[in-house]
């Protein structure tokens, strides 16, 4: 009996930063400002905790900044 190898389909390429949505037309209110988005602060902490070790390895001199709600420089 012969085996047939089937190549899995190649998934579509991930979008780059220019193709990601930047707004859905709704305002995001920070919890600390008395708004109603209780997920914003925990999400920003998770993202910061995840990216900080990578940035520390890439920039051992500490010349980077992580700004929540604005980006990474």
Residue, then its C-alpha position, 0 to 999 in steps of 0.5 A: x500500500x502506498x502512502x500519499x503525503x498531503x501538504x497542509x494548506x499554507x495559511x494567509x500571511x499575517x497583516x502588518x501594522x498598516x493593515x490592522x484596525x486602529x479604531x472601530x468608531x467607539x471611544x475607549x474610556x480608561x477605568x482610572x478615568x471613571x470609564x466603563x472599559x474594565x479590561x483596558x488596564x489588565x490588558x495593558x499590564x499583560x502586554x507590558x509584562x510580555x514585551x518587557x523581557x524581550x525589549x530588555x534583551x534587545x536593548x540591555x542599555x535600557x534605552x526603550x520605553x513602553x507607553x500604555x495606550x500609545x505604543x512602543x518607542 
